[in-house]
Amino acid sequence: MKKQVTLASEVSYSGVGLHSGKDVVMTLKPSGPDTGIVFIRTDLPGRPVIHARADLVTSTLRATTISENGAQVVTVEHLLGALFAMGVDNCQIEMDSPEPPVTDGSGLVFAQLVQKAGRKEQEAEKTVYKIDRAFSVYDGDKYIVMLPYDGMRISFTSVNTHPLLGTQYYDVILNEETFVKEIAPARTIGFMREVEQMRKMGLGLGGNLENAVVYDDTKCLSVLRFPDELVRHKILDVLGDMSLIGSWNGHIIAVKSGHSYNSQLAKQIIAYREEK
């Protein structure tokens, strides 16, 4: 029987949000059994609580936003993906801004924060949802499916028209070791041609060459950590978005998927579970 896990101590990190560009101090704290992952906006009156749940996703434009109690947190997928992959079931995340720090654009710093804080087993039993049928979201040549599997596996195909990117495929059986080594270091991708439009939309205000892999029309302006860093980061995004259904065992197969499709799949699984 697996036990639930929380942090052994609290740990803080400060930085700026990727899209908002706002300064933020984030503190990860231990939390009691069955509390799940909970955000607390310490900058707002009454310190509103926002639970990390699929049914609370309110936007998937360039990032995942969850909203509750009149408040929201945005771009939560990298942090949530790291907590999930590191086996943290219960955690209180205090933030004095709507967006977690971008760190280096990956999930690695968040994984390292968990390692620094340490983890503690709790008395309560951990519930792992074992996928028992196929779930799918299709839209033309884009899709994401989740199939029964004894463990956690993600197979992702990314297709991009940039001459240096093209088609990338990565398949990973997930555990803490493979996450920290193969997925967590992969950073978010940006394109110079999109910068002006994004900033008009109030997005990408905290992005730079230190916290994103940036391409212009012909070359990469950053030093890559992996030749296929884009598709590995897509897997990090999937992990964060699918963590919103709780712990699971299954095999996710995705082609050209993004936050919207990930969220639709998560909500489909939640609805099915509630019907049973």
Backbone as CSV, one residue per row, in Angstrom:
resi,resn,N_x,N_y,N_z,CA_x,CA_y,CA_z,C_x,C_y,C_z
1,MET,0.841,-1.202,0.000,0.000,0.000,0.000,0.875,1.251,0.000
2,LYS,0.673,2.104,-1.002,1.423,3.353,-1.058,0.815,4.368,-0.108
3,LYS,1.672,5.138,0.522,1.228,6.198,1.428,1.304,7.557,0.719
4,GLN,0.465,8.487,1.179,0.536,9.850,0.669,1.833,10.511,1.129
5,VAL,2.249,11.517,0.366,3.524,12.182,0.624,3.324,13.695,0.645
6,THR,3.962,14.351,1.604,4.022,15.813,1.624,5.480,16.219,1.764
7,LEU,5.735,17.508,1.829,7.101,17.984,2.050,7.480,17.813,3.512
8,ALA,8.776,17.655,3.762,9.258,17.524,5.134,9.483,18.882,5.783
9,SER,9.656,19.914,4.968,9.869,21.276,5.478,9.435,22.254,4.404
10,GLU,9.338,23.521,4.758,8.950,24.513,3.753,10.178,25.046,3.037
11,VAL,9.955,25.521,1.812,11.043,26.044,1.010,10.500,27.173,0.141
12,SER,11.301,28.224,-0.035,10.846,29.403,-0.779,11.738,29.677,-1.983
13,TYR,11.162,30.372,-2.944,11.896,30.755,-4.154,11.265,32.036,-4.682
14,SER,12.088,32.969,-5.127,11.560,34.225,-5.684,12.069,34.409,-7.105
15,GLY,11.269,35.097,-7.906,11.638,35.343,-9.293,10.574,36.177,-9.961
16,VAL,10.414,35.997,-11.272,9.369,36.707,-12.016,8.511,35.697,-12.762
17,GLY,7.274,36.073,-13.040,6.379,35.225,-13.813,6.706,35.304,-15.292
18,LEU,6.579,34.180,-16.008,6.902,34.137,-17.435,6.040,35.089,-18.238
19,HIS,4.735,35.056,-18.029,3.839,35.874,-18.845,3.546,37.232,-18.228
20,SER,3.372,37.281,-16.909,3.034,38.550,-16.257,4.236,39.464,-16.121
21,GLY,5.429,38.878,-15.975,6.631,39.671,-15.711,6.665,40.234,-14.308
22,LYS,5.719,39.800,-13.454,5.632,40.333,-12.094,6.537,39.567,-11.134
23,ASP,7.122,40.306,-10.185,7.905,39.672,-9.132,6.999,38.782,-8.288
24,VAL,7.549,37.660,-7.830,6.766,36.742,-7.009,7.677,36.045,-6.010
25,VAL,7.165,35.907,-4.791,7.791,35.049,-3.792,6.866,33.861,-3.595
26,MET,7.405,32.678,-3.795,6.625,31.447,-3.685,7.188,30.609,-2.544
27,THR,6.298,30.113,-1.688,6.718,29.232,-0.602,5.922,27.940,-0.666
28,LEU,6.635,26.825,-0.754,6.020,25.503,-0.736,6.038,24.992,0.697
29,LYS,4.874,24.575,1.204,4.754,24.169,2.598,4.142,22.772,2.711
30,PRO,4.511,22.037,3.776,3.842,20.750,4.033,2.344,20.961,4.233
31,SER,1.572,19.928,3.894,0.127,20.012,4.041,-0.391,18.655,4.492
32,GLY,-1.569,18.650,5.138,-2.115,17.434,5.720,-2.602,16.433,4.693
33,PRO,-2.855,15.200,5.102,-3.353,14.156,4.204,-4.660,14.566,3.526
34,ASP,-4.802,14.161,2.275,-6.021,14.384,1.488,-6.311,15.857,1.199
35,THR,-5.329,16.741,1.379,-5.552,18.154,1.049,-5.188,18.458,-0.399
36,GLY,-4.372,17.608,-1.018,-3.976,17.825,-2.398,-3.018,19.003,-2.542
37,ILE,-2.899,19.477,-3.767,-2.052,20.641,-4.062,-2.946,21.875,-4.048
38,VAL,-2.595,22.842,-3.218,-3.449,24.012,-3.003,-2.616,25.283,-3.119
39,PHE,-3.085,26.216,-3.936,-2.451,27.535,-4.039,-3.143,28.502,-3.097
40,ILE,-2.373,29.407,-2.499,-2.926,30.468,-1.663,-2.346,31.795,-2.140
41,ARG,-3.227,32.703,-2.553,-2.811,34.030,-3.014,-2.675,34.956,-1.807
42,THR,-1.475,35.080,-1.289,-1.243,35.870,-0.074,-1.331,37.368,-0.330
43,ASP,-1.357,37.769,-1.600,-1.413,39.195,-1.929,-2.842,39.710,-1.998
44,LEU,-3.821,38.823,-1.915,-5.213,39.226,-2.057,-5.943,39.184,-0.723
45,PRO,-6.957,40.033,-0.542,-7.726,40.041,0.710,-8.323,38.673,0.999
46,GLY,-8.184,38.227,2.222,-8.737,36.936,2.618,-7.897,35.747,2.215
47,ARG,-6.765,35.991,1.545,-5.865,34.908,1.119,-6.643,33.759,0.462
48,PRO,-7.286,34.025,-0.694,-8.116,33.000,-1.327,-7.326,31.742,-1.692
49,VAL,-8.033,30.614,-1.578,-7.464,29.295,-1.853,-7.908,28.832,-3.234
50,ILE,-6.974,28.256,-3.988,-7.284,27.715,-5.318,-6.741,26.291,-5.365
51,HIS,-7.645,25.329,-5.498,-7.238,23.930,-5.548,-6.779,23.551,-6.958
52,ALA,-5.745,22.739,-7.028,-5.230,22.280,-8.318,-6.084,21.107,-8.801
53,ARG,-7.185,21.449,-9.503,-8.112,20.434,-9.990,-8.497,20.743,-11.437
54,ALA,-8.733,19.675,-12.197,-9.036,19.832,-13.620,-10.309,20.629,-13.863
55,ASP,-11.299,20.478,-12.983,-12.567,21.170,-13.197,-12.465,22.674,-12.946
56,LEU,-11.328,23.129,-12.408,-11.145,24.553,-12.118,-10.287,25.258,-13.175
57,VAL,-9.926,24.543,-14.249,-9.173,25.175,-15.339,-10.081,26.137,-16.086
58,THR,-9.662,27.393,-16.197,-10.501,28.412,-16.836,-9.880,29.004,-18.099
59,SER,-8.592,28.741,-18.344,-7.964,29.219,-19.577,-6.783,28.310,-19.912
60,THR,-6.583,28.111,-21.223,-5.431,27.337,-21.684,-4.684,28.114,-22.768
61,LEU,-4.800,29.442,-22.755,-4.128,30.291,-23.734,-2.656,30.435,-23.358
62,ARG,-1.794,29.739,-24.063,-0.336,29.769,-23.864,0.118,29.189,-22.530
63,ALA,-0.811,28.866,-21.647,-0.478,28.330,-20.328,-1.779,27.840,-19.700
64,THR,-1.658,27.183,-18.553,-2.843,26.689,-17.857,-3.168,27.589,-16.668
65,THR,-4.421,28.041,-16.618,-4.908,28.905,-15.546,-5.987,28.165,-14.772
66,ILE,-5.910,28.202,-13.446,-6.987,27.651,-12.622,-7.535,28.762,-11.734
67,SER,-8.850,28.733,-11.515,-9.532,29.807,-10.802,-10.500,29.246,-9.776
68,GLU,-10.565,29.918,-8.626,-11.495,29.525,-7.562,-11.574,30.662,-6.557
69,ASN,-12.727,30.820,-5.938,-12.901,31.822,-4.882,-12.522,33.234,-5.320
70,GLY,-12.847,33.558,-6.581,-12.602,34.897,-7.092,-11.151,35.214,-7.378
71,ALA,-10.292,34.198,-7.401,-8.863,34.408,-7.653,-8.371,33.387,-8.671
72,GLN,-7.196,33.643,-9.231,-6.642,32.709,-10.183,-5.130,32.616,-10.046
73,VAL,-4.590,31.503,-10.541,-3.152,31.356,-10.698,-2.912,30.890,-12.126
74,VAL,-1.852,31.389,-12.737,-1.595,31.129,-14.158,-0.224,30.488,-14.341
75,THR,-0.071,29.813,-15.481,1.194,29.148,-15.829,1.650,28.221,-14.704
76,VAL,0.743,27.361,-14.281,1.019,26.466,-13.147,1.582,25.114,-13.587
77,GLU,1.629,24.863,-14.903,1.901,23.507,-15.381,3.307,22.990,-15.061
78,HIS,4.324,23.853,-15.102,5.690,23.374,-14.842,5.854,22.994,-13.369
79,LEU,5.350,23.824,-12.493,5.402,23.538,-11.056,4.598,22.282,-10.728
80,LEU,3.386,22.187,-11.247,2.541,21.029,-10.956,3.140,19.745,-11.530
81,GLY,3.729,19.844,-12.713,4.359,18.665,-13.307,5.498,18.145,-12.449
82,ALA,6.276,19.073,-11.888,7.396,18.672,-11.037,6.906,18.049,-9.736
83,LEU,5.926,18.665,-9.085,5.391,18.105,-7.841,4.830,16.707,-8.083
84,PHE,4.116,16.539,-9.191,3.526,15.246,-9.524,4.607,14.190,-9.744
85,ALA,5.587,14.513,-10.577,6.632,13.542,-10.906,7.505,13.204,-9.703
86,MET,7.617,14.147,-8.761,8.421,13.916,-7.554,7.606,13.246,-6.448
87,GLY,6.352,12.906,-6.766,5.539,12.119,-5.854,4.926,12.881,-4.699
88,VAL,4.795,14.203,-4.831,4.215,15.020,-3.759,2.701,15.088,-3.947
89,ASP,1.961,14.545,-2.990,0.500,14.519,-3.070,-0.142,15.733,-2.426
90,ASN,0.436,16.200,-1.323,-0.163,17.278,-0.531,0.860,18.397,-0.332
91,CYS,0.485,19.593,-0.747,1.400,20.729,-0.643,0.603,22.025,-0.692
92,GLN,0.990,22.964,0.138,0.395,24.298,0.146,1.385,25.245,-0.521
93,ILE,0.930,25.944,-1.563,1.797,26.839,-2.329,1.332,28.276,-2.111
94,GLU,2.095,29.022,-1.333,1.759,30.429,-1.087,2.483,31.308,-2.106
95,MET,1.725,32.223,-2.737,2.317,33.121,-3.720,1.758,34.522,-3.527
96,ASP,2.623,35.538,-3.663,2.164,36.921,-3.539,1.970,37.575,-4.907
97,SER,1.667,36.751,-5.907,1.459,37.183,-7.281,0.686,36.069,-7.985
98,PRO,0.071,36.337,-9.140,-0.759,35.306,-9.761,0.006,34.201,-10.480
99,GLU,1.310,34.318,-10.601,2.063,33.378,-11.429,3.315,32.901,-10.706
100,PRO,3.578,31.578,-10.707,4.817,31.091,-10.099,6.037,31.645,-10.827
101,PRO,7.183,31.637,-10.194,8.396,32.097,-10.879,8.724,31.202,-12.066
102,VAL,9.189,31.799,-13.155,9.515,31.039,-14.351,10.781,30.217,-14.153
103,THR,11.609,30.569,-13.181,12.938,29.984,-12.959,13.715,30.035,-14.275
104,ASP,14.175,28.874,-14.778,14.908,28.869,-16.045,14.026,28.410,-17.198
105,GLY,12.705,28.399,-16.983,11.780,27.986,-18.034,11.503,26.504,-18.074
106,SER,12.047,25.779,-17.102,11.872,24.329,-17.072,11.198,23.909,-15.770
107,GLY,11.216,22.604,-15.481,10.697,22.112,-14.212,11.790,21.716,-13.245
108,LEU,13.054,21.909,-13.639,14.166,21.391,-12.844,14.302,22.076,-11.491
109,VAL,14.188,23.399,-11.461,14.318,24.122,-10.194,13.240,23.666,-9.209
110,PHE,12.024,23.444,-9.703,10.943,22.992,-8.825,11.241,21.596,-8.262
111,ALA,11.798,20.718,-9.102,12.187,19.392,-8.619,13.284,19.511,-7.561
112,GLN,14.211,20.419,-7.776,15.296,20.624,-6.813,14.783,21.214,-5.508
113,LEU,13.747,22.052,-5.587,13.147,22.595,-4.361,12.521,21.479,-3.530
114,VAL,11.875,20.531,-4.206,11.297,19.381,-3.499,12.405,18.574,-2.831
115,GLN,13.494,18.368,-3.551,14.622,17.624,-2.977,15.215,18.363,-1.778
116,LYS,15.286,19.680,-1.875,15.827,20.487,-0.770,14.921,20.422,0.453
117,ALA,13.612,20.519,0.247,12.660,20.485,1.366,12.577,19.105,1.988
118,GLY,12.831,18.071,1.174,12.655,16.699,1.635,11.194,16.298,1.569
119,ARG,10.943,15.005,1.653,9.578,14.488,1.592,9.289,13.606,2.795
120,LYS,8.025,13.586,3.160,7.612,12.838,4.347,6.371,12.021,4.028
121,GLU,6.439,10.730,4.327,5.266,9.874,4.166,4.237,10.197,5.227
122,GLN,2.970,10.104,4.841,1.876,10.348,5.769,1.111,9.046,6.014
123,GLU,0.259,9.048,7.008,-0.445,7.821,7.376,-1.511,7.418,6.364
124,ALA,-2.049,8.403,5.653,-3.156,8.118,4.735,-2.678,7.360,3.499
125,GLU,-3.549,6.492,2.999,-3.233,5.721,1.803,-3.321,6.605,0.563
126,LYS,-2.417,6.396,-0.363,-2.405,7.141,-1.626,-3.342,6.456,-2.614
127,THR,-4.226,7.207,-3.204,-5.132,6.665,-4.213,-4.555,6.929,-5.600
128,VAL,-4.325,5.878,-6.341,-3.815,5.997,-7.707,-4.902,5.534,-8.662
129,TYR,-5.340,6.425,-9.544,-6.376,6.062,-10.502,-5.742,5.281,-11.654
130,LYS,-6.109,4.030,-11.786,-5.591,3.181,-12.857,-6.539,3.273,-14.047
131,ILE,-6.055,3.853,-15.122,-6.876,4.002,-16.328,-7.351,2.622,-16.786
132,ASP,-8.673,2.468,-16.944,-9.234,1.156,-17.264,-9.919,1.103,-18.629
133,ARG,-9.827,2.179,-19.396,-10.382,2.222,-20.747,-9.689,3.359,-21.487
134,ALA,-9.934,3.465,-22.773,-9.298,4.529,-23.556,-10.072,5.836,-23.431
135,PHE,-9.348,6.927,-23.269,-9.910,8.276,-23.320,-9.199,9.014,-24.448
136,SER,-9.905,9.901,-25.132,-9.261,10.562,-26.267,-9.878,11.911,-26.583
137,VAL,-9.053,12.782,-27.143,-9.490,14.066,-27.700,-8.833,14.187,-29.069
138,TYR,-9.646,14.313,-30.104,-9.142,14.429,-31.476,-9.591,15.761,-32.074
139,ASP,-8.703,16.369,-32.853,-9.039,17.581,-33.599,-8.175,17.598,-34.853
140,GLY,-8.722,17.054,-35.949,-7.926,16.963,-37.174,-6.708,16.077,-36.969
141,ASP,-5.523,16.627,-37.236,-4.300,15.843,-37.088,-3.680,15.990,-35.694
142,LYS,-4.418,16.603,-34.769,-3.944,16.742,-33.393,-4.767,15.819,-32.492
143,TYR,-4.096,15.163,-31.578,-4.863,14.333,-30.644,-4.045,14.013,-29.401
144,ILE,-4.768,13.597,-28.368,-4.159,13.061,-27.164,-5.072,11.958,-26.650
145,VAL,-4.478,10.808,-26.357,-5.239,9.681,-25.837,-4.553,9.167,-24.570
146,MET,-5.336,8.502,-23.717,-4.792,7.867,-22.525,-5.316,6.446,-22.468
147,LEU,-4.384,5.508,-22.334,-4.701,4.087,-22.401,-4.282,3.392,-21.110
148,PRO,-4.872,2.248,-20.798,-4.437,1.487,-19.632,-2.955,1.119,-19.735
149,TYR,-2.262,1.193,-18.612,-0.829,0.881,-18.586,-0.412,0.716,-17.130
150,ASP,0.442,-0.237,-16.866,0.906,-0.481,-15.500,2.124,0.392,-15.214
151,GLY,1.864,1.650,-14.902,2.924,2.624,-14.682,2.525,3.946,-15.307
152,MET,3.497,4.823,-15.504,3.245,6.112,-16.160,4.157,6.222,-17.373
153,ARG,3.545,6.428,-18.523,4.309,6.525,-19.768,3.701,7.611,-20.638
154,ILE,4.551,8.383,-21.291,4.081,9.409,-22.226,4.882,9.283,-23.519
155,SER,4.173,9.236,-24.634,4.769,9.205,-25.970,4.234,10.425,-26.722
156,PHE,5.110,11.332,-27.091,4.662,12.609,-27.670,5.356,12.855,-29.008
157,THR,4.574,13.278,-29.993,5.104,13.704,-31.289,4.795,15.184,-31.471
158,SER,5.841,15.975,-31.664,5.690,17.412,-31.903,6.047,17.706,-33.353
159,VAL,5.249,18.538,-33.992,5.511,18.922,-35.379,5.528,20.446,-35.455
160,ASN,6.644,20.981,-35.913,6.784,22.440,-35.996,7.388,22.803,-37.339
161,THR,6.895,23.889,-37.941,7.342,24.264,-39.284,8.726,24.904,-39.301
162,HIS,9.278,25.264,-38.140,10.603,25.879,-38.117,11.634,24.889,-38.671
163,PRO,12.555,25.355,-39.536,13.513,24.437,-40.183,14.416,23.686,-39.204
164,LEU,14.638,24.210,-38.023,15.491,23.537,-37.045,14.708,22.615,-36.102
165,LEU,13.389,22.614,-36.216,12.572,21.818,-35.303,11.923,20.633,-35.993
166,GLY,11.052,20.892,-36.955,10.438,19.803,-37.687,9.665,18.859,-36.780
167,THR,9.799,17.559,-37.030,9.100,16.545,-36.247,10.034,15.980,-35.177
168,GLN,9.580,16.013,-33.930,10.333,15.445,-32.812,9.437,14.443,-32.086
169,TYR,10.037,13.333,-31.681,9.289,12.299,-30.953,10.078,11.890,-29.727
170,TYR,9.370,11.740,-28.606,10.034,11.238,-27.404,9.066,10.353,-26.638
171,ASP,9.609,9.259,-26.110,8.823,8.293,-25.349,9.532,8.062,-24.030
172,VAL,8.811,8.204,-22.917,9.453,8.052,-21.610,8.543,7.296,-20.652
173,ILE,9.135,6.336,-19.953,8.472,5.702,-18.815,8.874,6.505,-17.589
174,LEU,7.883,7.099,-16.946,8.166,8.118,-15.939,8.365,7.552,-14.546
175,ASN,9.443,8.009,-13.932,9.684,7.854,-12.512,10.529,9.048,-12.107
176,GLU,10.878,9.163,-10.850,11.621,10.348,-10.412,12.938,10.495,-11.170
177,GLU,13.636,9.402,-11.372,14.942,9.462,-12.035,14.829,9.932,-13.480
178,THR,13.904,9.334,-14.246,13.784,9.742,-15.649,13.251,11.167,-15.765
179,PHE,12.385,11.571,-14.829,11.884,12.942,-14.869,13.011,13.939,-14.668
180,VAL,13.794,13.751,-13.613,14.860,14.717,-13.283,15.921,14.770,-14.381
181,LYS,16.206,13.635,-14.979,17.276,13.571,-15.979,16.817,13.958,-17.378
182,GLU,15.629,13.490,-17.776,15.233,13.587,-19.186,14.161,14.629,-19.491
183,ILE,13.323,14.977,-18.505,12.174,15.851,-18.779,12.281,17.204,-18.060
184,ALA,12.576,17.176,-16.776,12.580,18.415,-15.982,13.470,19.518,-16.552
185,PRO,14.663,19.225,-17.103,15.524,20.315,-17.578,15.053,20.993,-18.861
186,ALA,14.085,20.410,-19.568,13.652,20.954,-20.862,12.865,22.245,-20.672
187,ARG,13.301,23.296,-21.363,12.718,24.630,-21.169,11.635,24.962,-22.192
188,THR,10.849,25.941,-21.841,9.803,26.424,-22.731,10.417,27.046,-23.983
189,ILE,9.693,27.003,-25.084,10.182,27.457,-26.386,9.479,28.760,-26.779
190,GLY,10.244,29.688,-27.363,9.660,30.936,-27.845,10.213,31.301,-29.217
191,PHE,9.458,32.095,-29.961,9.857,32.511,-31.305,9.846,34.037,-31.387
192,MET,10.918,34.593,-31.924,11.039,36.052,-32.012,9.874,36.654,-32.799
193,ARG,9.380,35.918,-33.805,8.300,36.460,-34.636,6.993,36.626,-33.865
194,GLU,6.884,35.939,-32.703,5.652,36.005,-31.916,5.734,37.003,-30.772
195,VAL,6.930,37.525,-30.506,7.134,38.327,-29.295,6.233,39.555,-29.263
196,GLU,6.205,40.318,-30.345,5.437,41.568,-30.356,3.945,41.305,-30.129
197,GLN,3.396,40.301,-30.834,1.983,39.984,-30.680,1.664,39.502,-29.279
198,MET,2.537,38.652,-28.721,2.321,38.150,-27.372,2.315,39.281,-26.354
199,ARG,3.226,40.214,-26.500,3.318,41.305,-25.522,2.126,42.258,-25.632
200,LYS,1.570,42.385,-26.838,0.331,43.151,-26.991,-0.814,42.482,-26.239
201,MET,-0.734,41.148,-26.117,-1.754,40.381,-25.397,-1.437,40.289,-23.900
202,GLY,-0.350,40.921,-23.471,0.037,40.853,-22.069,0.695,39.548,-21.688
203,LEU,1.294,38.867,-22.678,1.921,37.566,-22.449,3.426,37.633,-22.705
204,GLY,4.160,36.745,-22.071,5.595,36.648,-22.308,6.403,37.816,-21.775
205,LEU,5.815,38.593,-20.856,6.489,39.809,-20.375,7.716,39.499,-19.527
206,GLY,7.786,38.287,-18.982,8.938,37.920,-18.169,9.915,37.013,-18.893
207,GLY,9.687,36.767,-20.175,10.540,35.859,-20.937,11.812,36.523,-21.424
208,ASN,12.906,35.766,-21.465,14.173,36.251,-22.007,15.016,35.054,-22.431
209,LEU,16.230,35.314,-22.889,17.083,34.237,-23.390,17.587,33.326,-22.279
210,GLU,17.404,33.742,-21.021,17.851,32.915,-19.891,16.767,31.944,-19.429
211,ASN,15.506,32.236,-19.732,14.443,31.359,-19.228,13.555,30.785,-20.334
212,ALA,14.065,30.811,-21.548,13.339,30.198,-22.667,14.339,29.847,-23.768
213,VAL,13.989,28.843,-24.559,14.746,28.534,-25.770,14.121,29.357,-26.888
214,VAL,14.889,30.289,-27.442,14.329,31.261,-28.384,14.885,31.026,-29.792
215,TYR,13.979,31.036,-30.753,14.339,30.884,-32.160,13.953,32.137,-32.935
216,ASP,14.832,32.547,-33.881,14.371,33.495,-34.887,14.002,32.665,-36.125
217,ASP,13.889,33.281,-37.276,13.380,32.553,-38.441,14.320,31.458,-38.938
218,THR,15.612,31.576,-38.632,16.571,30.632,-39.215,17.453,29.916,-38.209
219,LYS,17.548,30.442,-36.985,18.491,29.832,-36.038,17.963,29.870,-34.612
220,CYS,18.626,29.092,-33.754,18.316,29.084,-32.330,19.249,30.055,-31.628
221,LEU,18.677,30.969,-30.836,19.464,31.988,-30.145,19.936,31.512,-28.774
222,SER,19.521,30.328,-28.384,19.877,29.772,-27.079,20.771,28.550,-27.262
223,VAL,21.394,28.117,-26.164,22.168,26.874,-26.175,21.248,25.746,-25.703
224,LEU,20.991,24.789,-26.579,20.060,23.712,-26.264,20.613,22.772,-25.204
225,ARG,19.735,22.280,-24.344,20.101,21.250,-23.378,19.920,19.854,-23.970
226,PHE,18.979,19.731,-24.916,18.734,18.485,-25.641,18.473,18.857,-27.099
227,PRO,18.868,18.018,-28.052,18.526,18.298,-29.449,17.017,18.364,-29.671
228,ASP,16.267,17.593,-28.848,14.806,17.543,-28.964,14.150,18.183,-27.730
229,GLU,14.674,19.327,-27.334,14.192,19.970,-26.099,12.721,20.344,-26.182
230,LEU,12.245,20.693,-27.367,10.853,21.095,-27.532,9.896,19.982,-27.116
231,VAL,10.084,18.784,-27.643,9.129,17.710,-27.352,9.233,17.254,-25.896
232,ARG,10.428,17.329,-25.318,10.572,16.977,-23.900,9.812,17.978,-23.023
233,HIS,9.859,19.259,-23.415,9.110,20.260,-22.650,7.606,20.046,-22.812
234,LYS,7.185,19.607,-23.986,5.766,19.298,-24.197,5.303,18.204,-23.229
235,ILE,6.186,17.251,-22.950,5.852,16.194,-21.995,5.724,16.766,-20.593
236,LEU,6.583,17.722,-20.239,6.449,18.407,-18.944,5.087,19.089,-18.845
237,ASP,4.674,19.750,-19.917,3.357,20.407,-19.929,2.225,19.400,-19.727
238,VAL,2.318,18.265,-20.425,1.297,17.225,-20.278,1.234,16.743,-18.835
239,LEU,2.390,16.508,-18.238,2.436,16.046,-16.851,1.739,17.026,-15.924
240,GLY,2.040,18.330,-16.092,1.413,19.337,-15.241,-0.084,19.385,-15.423
241,ASP,-0.523,19.355,-16.669,-1.966,19.429,-16.945,-2.700,18.180,-16.456
242,MET,-2.087,17.013,-16.624,-2.752,15.771,-16.231,-2.614,15.491,-14.739
243,SER,-1.747,16.214,-14.045,-1.675,16.080,-12.583,-2.962,16.567,-11.936
244,LEU,-3.747,17.340,-12.681,-4.975,17.916,-12.144,-6.078,16.883,-11.948
245,ILE,-5.841,15.636,-12.382,-6.811,14.567,-12.091,-6.356,13.751,-10.881
246,GLY,-5.226,14.107,-10.290,-4.674,13.332,-9.185,-3.680,12.306,-9.691
247,SER,-3.263,11.388,-8.826,-2.296,10.362,-9.224,-2.941,9.366,-10.186
248,TRP,-2.175,8.934,-11.182,-2.723,8.025,-12.178,-1.660,7.062,-12.695
249,ASN,-2.131,5.956,-13.224,-1.318,5.032,-14.009,-1.951,4.931,-15.382
250,GLY,-1.162,5.146,-16.421,-1.687,5.071,-17.770,-0.609,5.419,-18.771
251,HIS,-0.943,5.270,-20.037,-0.033,5.606,-21.140,-0.680,6.699,-21.974
252,ILE,-0.050,7.866,-21.982,-0.538,8.989,-22.777,0.208,9.007,-24.109
253,ILE,-0.551,9.047,-25.197,0.018,9.168,-26.538,-0.538,10.452,-27.138
254,ALA,0.349,11.369,-27.525,-0.100,12.675,-28.000,0.625,13.060,-29.288
255,VAL,-0.101,13.694,-30.185,0.461,14.258,-31.405,0.004,15.705,-31.510
256,LYS,0.954,16.625,-31.465,0.664,18.061,-31.622,-0.336,18.570,-30.587
257,SER,-0.359,17.968,-29.427,-1.297,18.397,-28.384,-0.772,19.640,-27.676
258,GLY,-1.686,20.351,-27.046,-1.335,21.530,-26.260,-2.211,21.591,-25.022
259,HIS,-2.130,22.695,-24.298,-2.846,22.814,-23.026,-4.353,22.591,-23.173
260,SER,-4.943,23.077,-24.259,-6.390,22.935,-24.442,-6.794,21.464,-24.529
261,TYR,-6.075,20.689,-25.341,-6.403,19.274,-25.497,-6.101,18.496,-24.220
262,ASN,-4.971,18.839,-23.582,-4.633,18.188,-22.310,-5.751,18.398,-21.292
263,SER,-6.238,19.625,-21.223,-7.284,19.964,-20.261,-8.589,19.252,-20.586
264,GLN,-8.928,19.177,-21.874,-10.146,18.464,-22.272,-10.069,16.995,-21.880
265,LEU,-8.885,16.393,-22.058,-8.713,14.993,-21.678,-8.869,14.818,-20.173
266,ALA,-8.250,15.707,-19.407,-8.342,15.621,-17.944,-9.791,15.743,-17.483
267,LYS,-10.543,16.679,-18.063,-11.945,16.864,-17.672,-12.798,15.668,-18.086
268,GLN,-12.447,15.054,-19.214,-13.172,13.866,-19.674,-12.991,12.723,-18.667
269,ILE,-11.778,12.552,-18.180,-11.499,11.477,-17.219,-12.192,11.753,-15.892
270,ILE,-12.167,13.005,-15.444,-12.851,13.370,-14.197,-14.352,13.076,-14.314
271,ALA,-14.963,13.443,-15.437,-16.401,13.217,-15.633,-16.723,11.725,-15.611
272,TYR,-15.874,10.931,-16.229,-16.079,9.480,-16.254,-15.993,8.895,-14.840
273,ARG,-15.016,9.347,-14.078,-14.863,8.854,-12.709,-16.054,9.211,-11.851
274,GLU,-16.594,10.401,-12.054,-17.737,10.839,-11.254,-19.013,10.074,-11.606
275,GLU,-19.091,9.583,-12.837,-20.268,8.821,-13.281,-20.287,7.416,-12.701
276,LYS,-19.113,6.877,-12.410,-19.004,5.482,-11.975,-19.563,5.286,-10.558
